[in-house]
Amino acid sequence: MADDLRTALARTAALGDSCRVRPQCDGVRLAADLLLRDEVVDAHAILVRMRAELADAQRR
């Protein structure tokens, strides 16, 4: 899962979109690091929050 998150971040950066969602990208990177350390509960909480923030940004 952490590798999938890193791949998604790389694709976002390649498309030039990461600057628009920088805080959320940073949150996903943190969650990926947490998953690599088997801190699933904390990673899940961060990912849920990042998803909500991205959904809010998309509605604007």
MOWOCOR-V563687 format. One record per residue. N is the residue number from 1. NEAR is the number of other C-alpha atoms within 10 Angstrom. Layout:
BEGIN
n near
N NEAR
N NEAR
END
This chain:
BEGIN
n near
1 9
2 17
3 12
4 10
5 16
6 16
7 12
8 14
9 18
10 14
11 13
12 16
13 14
14 10
15 9
16 10
17 12
18 17
19 11
20 11
21 14
22 12
23 14
24 20
25 22
26 14
27 17
28 25
29 19
30 17
31 24
32 24
33 17
34 18
35 18
36 14
37 10
38 11
39 13
40 14
41 12
42 13
43 23
44 16
45 11
46 20
47 19
48 12
49 15
50 20
51 14
52 13
53 14
54 15
55 11
56 10
57 11
58 8
59 6
60 5
END
